[in-house]
Every structure is written in C-alpha cells, then in structure tokens.
C-alpha cells in the first residue's frame, strides 16, 4: 500500500511539474486549454480508478461468497442472492463513474 501511495505521489508531482510551465507562460486563451487538459485527465483517471476498484470489490465479494458456499453447500441459496445484489450495486457505482467521465468528456 505504501508503494502505491508513493507511486501516486511521484506521478502527481510529475504532473504538476509538467503543467507548471504551461500555466506560467499561458496567455488569456491558454487557460482554456489547461482546463480541457485537466478535464481529460480527470475523466480518464476517474474511470480507470472506478473500474479497477470496482473489479477488486467484485472479486473479493465473489471469493467470499464462493468460500462460504464451499464450507456450507446447503447455504448457497441464502448466499447467492445477496451476493448478486451486492455485485449489482458495485457495478452501478462504476456505471455512475462512467457517466461522469462522459459528462467531463463532453465539456472538452
């Protein structure tokens, strides 16, 4: 976890360092381009993070449900329905992130 946080912070510093000269020497029209760049990066990173974390959440939920069914096969009907509902809720959050990414892309 610490390695991921350090990589994200290094990436953030690199992005700030890359965009700082553009913002410093931008004329009046240049601020719009910087805003569009920020919207594009935000939309791409937003959907990537949402899809990745949604996939991890679905994998953990499925693994836990299958582990429970393997331990007690008689409880599979009681485990399966809440698992499907949970997976649908996780997927709906990813779809909301996709919708927001489309809205951000529409502003570019």
N, C-alpha and C positions, 0 to 999 in steps of 0.2 A: 504494500500500500504506500509506503514511504517513497519507493522508487517511482511509482506512478505520479505521486504528487510532485516530486522533484522534476520529473519529465514535463509535466504540465506547466510548472512554474518557469522552466527553461524555455518552453515554447511560448509562453506569454511574454517573457522578457524579449525574446527574439522578434515577436510580432510588434511589440511597442518600438523596439529599435528600428525595425524596418519601416514603420509608418511615421515615425517622428520627423524625419527629413521632409516627407511629403507634406505633413501638416505645417511645418515651419515655413516652407517656401511656397505654400499654396496661395494662389490669388483668390479673388472672390468666387470664381467658378470652380475652383479646386475642392472646396469644402463639400460640394455635392458628390464629387467622385469618391471622396473619402467616406462619405456616408453610405454610398452604394457598396463600396468595398466592405464596410462593416456589416451591412445587411446581408451581403452574400456569404461572408464568413460565418456570421451568426446563424443563418439558415442551414448552412452545410454542417456546422458543428452541432447545432441543435438536434437535427435529425439523426446524425451519427451517434451522438450520446444517447438519445432516446431509444434508438433501435438496439444499440449494444446493451444498455441496462435492461431494456425490456426482454431481450433474449436471455440475459443472465437470470432475470427473475422467473421467466417461464421455465428455464432449465432446472432451477432449484425447486420450483413448485412441483414439476413433473417428477423429479428424482425423489422428493419427499413422499409424494403420493404413491409412486411405484414401490418405494421401500416399505411403506405401510401396508400396501396390498400384498407384498411378498411375505411379510410377517404374519398377516392375518387375512387370508384369501376370502374369508366369509364377510369381511367388511368392505369389499370392493365397491358395492353399490352405494354405501354411505360415504366413501372417499371420492369416488369418481365425479359425482355431481358437483360438490363444492370446488373440486379441482378445475373442472371445465368452466365454472362461473369465475373463478379466480383468474384463469388464463384469459378469458374474455375481457375482464376488467383491465388486466395488464396490457392487452393488445389495444384496448380503447385509448389508453394513455399514449401509446405510441402513435396511434392514428391522429390524436389531437396534436401531437408534436409535428406530424407530417402536415397537417392543416396549417399550423402556424408557419412552418417552413415555406409552404406555398404562398401564404399571405405576404411573407417577407420577400420572396422572390418576385411577387407581383409589384412591389414598390421600387424595384430596381429599374 
